[in-house]
Amino acid sequence: MKRLITLIASGALVCSVIAIGAAQKASAWDLTATPFTFVGTAADCGTTDGSNIVTAAWLDGLGLPDNGGPNTSTTNPNPNTKQDPHQGLLLSKNGPTPDCSAAGATIDGVEGMPVPLTGGFRVGFDARNGGHCGGGAPRFNVTWWDPLGNEMSSFVGNCSLAIATPAGQDALQWTRYRWDITNPAQAFPPVTPGSTIKSIDVLFDEGTDQPGAQDPNGIGLATIDNILIDHEGLIRNGP
């Protein structure tokens, strides 16, 4: 799938994008997360022709409370969030990884964001336990300009390399993952401090043939929420 990563990150590939809807605004940069699906050809990916086996959508009832409050649980069965939409982002690939297809979400509004010289630049999300969070998906594909103006692309992900903690809204059923795009242990290649962001996508292209620690049978889907882009608040929901 390496060629797919490069094509999507560079924008050289004209692909079929299904915009499901803009997500909630997140702070001063007015960030949103717009779901998409990609189905390509064997030539696009260097593997096999893609199939219509991918889904990306913000869905009611799938995620954590959009207002930031606690989720319903056995210890708190009647929180003040019971009527909240609880939107979550579904990313699914219902077939083998080599199939040239992917689900994802484009983070709109990031172009021009500076990568600070010190302190790093964090990205992440909360993921519902029991879904797939593997070595390559879900991940962030980051395109950026270095301080000299050269365009670069980085793969930021691998859940085993993330800082993982229980998610605050539901510590028993959700996990929070954080990566620093300037950290060479978490980003490949790491983004140079002082660079400028061009684009960021969340991408899910690992299928049902990729078992993980929480999905030993290879479930091929993930539910994520509370997408973080640096210090710009959390993208919690869709339309």
Wavefront OBJ file of the C-alpha trace (Angstrom):
o trace
v 0.000 0.000 0.000
v 3.083 2.286 0.004
v 2.240 3.635 -3.437
v -1.328 4.384 -2.352
v 0.005 6.425 0.572
v 2.184 8.489 -1.751
v -0.553 9.070 -4.306
v -3.133 10.186 -1.787
v -0.703 12.400 0.121
v 0.630 14.155 -2.980
v -2.748 14.753 -4.590
v -1.443 13.261 -7.858
v -4.234 10.741 -8.001
v -7.693 11.780 -9.122
v -9.905 9.603 -6.995
v -13.539 9.225 -6.175
v -14.263 11.051 -2.972
v -17.568 10.802 -1.180
v -18.096 13.762 1.107
v -20.422 12.714 3.889
v -20.450 16.078 5.627
v -18.380 18.595 7.511
v -17.580 18.013 11.152
v -17.802 20.329 14.107
v -15.551 23.386 14.023
v -12.465 23.141 16.192
v -11.004 26.401 17.508
v -9.293 29.214 15.617
v -8.312 27.234 12.517
v -11.936 26.228 11.864
v -11.031 22.567 11.390
v -13.477 19.943 10.157
v -13.227 16.255 9.253
v -14.926 15.267 5.995
v -15.225 11.507 5.389
v -14.274 9.984 2.030
v -13.795 6.630 0.353
v -11.217 5.716 -2.270
v -11.451 2.839 -4.779
v -8.545 2.597 -7.202
v -6.993 0.277 -9.739
v -4.107 -2.173 -9.542
v -1.947 0.432 -11.274
v -2.767 2.984 -8.572
v -1.660 0.781 -5.683
v 0.648 -1.801 -7.190
v -1.603 -4.529 -5.756
v -5.075 -5.529 -6.986
v -8.018 -3.543 -8.343
v -10.108 -1.924 -5.662
v -13.590 -3.013 -4.649
v -16.583 -1.244 -3.127
v -15.773 -2.589 0.324
v -15.000 0.652 2.171
v -17.170 2.938 4.269
v -16.510 6.252 6.019
v -19.238 8.196 7.818
v -20.088 10.126 10.968
v -22.988 8.209 12.543
v -25.292 9.028 15.449
v -24.970 6.765 18.468
v -21.574 5.429 17.441
v -19.273 7.748 19.372
v -18.770 9.620 22.604
v -21.006 12.505 23.706
v -20.424 15.479 21.427
v -20.679 17.927 24.318
v -17.643 16.422 26.028
v -19.576 14.870 28.891
v -19.387 11.300 30.212
v -20.703 8.357 28.262
v -23.447 6.159 29.677
v -21.903 3.371 31.769
v -22.700 0.989 34.599
v -21.098 3.429 37.028
v -22.929 6.424 35.555
v -26.114 5.110 33.903
v -27.922 8.454 33.837
v -25.457 11.164 32.782
v -26.657 14.507 31.432
v -25.520 13.370 27.988
v -28.203 10.746 27.373
v -29.911 12.848 24.667
v -26.636 13.863 23.032
v -26.200 12.625 19.404
v -23.019 10.669 20.340
v -21.611 10.924 16.813
v -18.592 8.792 15.937
v -16.572 8.290 12.755
v -16.857 4.811 11.249
v -13.944 3.663 9.086
v -14.350 0.209 7.551
v -12.640 -2.017 4.972
v -14.618 -5.206 4.481
v -11.990 -7.268 2.666
v -8.254 -7.888 2.206
v -5.619 -5.205 2.680
v -4.104 -5.529 -0.848
v -7.441 -4.481 -2.366
v -6.812 -0.958 -3.694
v -9.354 0.828 -1.505
v -9.437 2.924 1.634
v -11.749 4.807 3.972
v -10.761 8.068 5.564
v -11.437 11.662 6.466
v -9.840 14.850 5.204
v -9.044 17.405 7.901
v -10.174 20.616 6.254
v -8.633 23.940 7.266
v -5.104 22.796 8.187
v -3.228 24.324 5.246
v -0.795 26.928 6.527
v -0.644 25.669 10.120
v 2.892 26.158 11.474
v 4.899 23.353 13.047
v 6.574 24.990 16.063
v 10.349 24.966 16.500
v 9.929 23.439 19.964
v 7.224 21.526 21.801
v 6.140 19.239 18.970
v 2.869 18.994 17.042
v 0.410 16.391 18.295
v -2.271 14.510 16.408
v -4.586 11.769 17.627
v -8.057 10.449 18.293
v -10.100 8.366 20.702
v -10.834 4.835 19.475
v -13.531 2.483 20.660
v -11.992 -0.655 22.164
v -12.486 -3.853 20.186
v -11.942 -2.204 16.816
v -8.828 -2.283 14.670
v -5.922 -0.069 15.649
v -2.896 -1.589 13.988
v 0.505 -0.862 12.545
v -0.828 1.203 9.674
v -4.461 2.057 10.261
v -6.065 4.251 11.319
v -3.209 6.660 10.629
v -2.537 10.248 9.633
v -1.078 11.056 6.235
v 0.572 14.459 6.579
v 1.784 16.565 3.646
v 3.999 19.508 4.558
v 6.457 22.096 3.277
v 9.852 22.110 4.943
v 11.507 25.462 5.857
v 13.051 25.590 2.363
v 9.689 25.144 0.656
v 10.144 21.507 -0.393
v 6.955 19.425 -0.304
v 7.190 16.309 1.867
v 4.855 13.538 3.032
v 4.821 11.613 6.312
v 3.098 8.518 7.667
v 2.042 9.114 11.278
v 0.497 6.199 13.091
v 1.026 2.669 14.383
v -1.037 2.342 17.530
v 1.698 0.386 19.303
v 3.958 3.466 19.056
v 1.364 5.948 20.312
v 0.984 7.331 23.795
v -2.182 5.452 24.772
v -4.332 6.328 27.790
v -7.942 5.644 28.806
v -10.261 8.157 27.125
v -11.706 10.565 29.649
v -15.338 10.284 28.525
v -15.376 6.478 28.810
v -12.192 5.103 30.331
v -13.310 1.472 30.223
v -14.432 1.245 26.602
v -12.378 3.854 24.726
v -8.637 4.553 24.381
v -6.965 7.881 23.562
v -4.009 7.744 21.133
v -1.469 10.538 20.641
v 1.441 10.934 18.236
v 3.910 13.773 17.693
v 4.537 14.368 13.992
v 8.035 15.706 14.783
v 9.027 12.566 16.729
v 11.136 10.135 14.646
v 9.758 7.242 16.688
v 6.174 8.096 15.713
v 6.333 9.763 12.267
v 8.018 8.468 9.123
v 9.789 10.638 8.192
v 9.381 13.086 11.082
v 8.148 16.554 10.182
v 10.881 19.160 10.514
v 10.184 21.817 13.163
v 9.602 25.156 11.472
v 7.726 23.535 8.599
v 4.205 24.359 7.387
v 1.304 21.927 7.053
v -0.254 21.476 3.610
v -2.807 18.718 4.298
v -3.749 16.026 6.802
v -5.906 12.952 6.171
v -6.981 10.151 8.451
v -6.639 6.926 6.449
v -7.885 3.378 7.018
v -6.707 0.795 4.487
v -6.007 -2.339 6.544
v -8.625 -5.022 5.999
v -9.990 -8.166 7.565
v -6.729 -10.046 6.965
v -4.914 -7.868 9.528
v -5.638 -9.047 13.079
v -4.664 -6.812 15.962
v -4.326 -6.922 19.718
v -7.988 -6.005 20.196
v -9.335 -7.697 17.058
v -7.629 -11.114 16.848
v -9.962 -12.234 14.055
v -9.311 -9.163 11.893
v -12.423 -7.001 12.111
v -11.391 -4.500 9.440
v -13.065 -1.484 11.022
v -12.500 1.228 13.583
v -14.709 3.732 15.367
v -12.912 6.948 16.238
v -13.909 10.251 17.799
v -12.387 13.419 19.283
v -9.844 13.919 16.505
v -6.996 16.143 17.684
v -4.864 18.360 15.447
v -2.194 20.025 17.593
v -3.797 22.382 20.131
v -6.885 23.240 18.083
v -9.545 21.538 20.177
v -11.269 18.260 19.306
v -13.325 17.437 16.224
v -16.172 15.617 17.921
v -18.923 15.167 15.339
v -20.170 15.399 11.777
v -23.070 17.244 10.153
l 1 2 3 4 5 6 7 8 9 10 11 12 13 14 15 16 17 18 19 20 21 22 23 24 25 26 27 28 29 30 31 32 33 34 35 36 37 38 39 40 41 42 43 44 45 46 47 48 49 50 51 52 53 54 55 56 57 58 59 60 61 62 63 64 65 66 67 68 69 70 71 72 73 74 75 76 77 78 79 80 81 82 83 84 85 86 87 88 89 90 91 92 93 94 95 96 97 98 99 100 101 102 103 104 105 106 107 108 109 110 111 112 113 114 115 116 117 118 119 120 121 122 123 124 125 126 127 128 129 130 131 132 133 134 135 136 137 138 139 140 141 142 143 144 145 146 147 148 149 150 151 152 153 154 155 156 157 158 159 160 161 162 163 164 165 166 167 168 169 170 171 172 173 174 175 176 177 178 179 180 181 182 183 184 185 186 187 188 189 190 191 192 193 194 195 196 197 198 199 200 201 202 203 204 205 206 207 208 209 210 211 212 213 214 215 216 217 218 219 220 221 222 223 224 225 226 227 228 229 230 231 232 233 234 235 236 237 238 239
